[in-house]
Amino acid sequence: MKFNRLVWIIFVPLFLFFLGLFYVEVSVYSLLPPEHGGMSFWTELKYVWYCSVWFYAMVLVASYIQYLRFKHKRK
């Protein structure tokens, strides 16, 4: 019971925070809409994800959550 509370209280909001910052970073990458010479969201995502700190923070938090779940299930 403690583990589920820990995940829901700490790690899920942290993951959502990093997801929001990553979304803002992708959205701000090209300020022009596609009709005016900018890029679409998916094209921006293609250019931003591999150099984004927020993306790797999300991956780290998600990996840590999975690690804790597997560790908890073994006990």
Secondary structure, DSSP 8 states (H G I E B T S, - for coil): -HHHHHIIIIIHHHHHHHHHHHHHHHHHH--S-GGGT---HHHHHHHHGGG-HHHHHHHHHHHHHHHHHHHHHH-
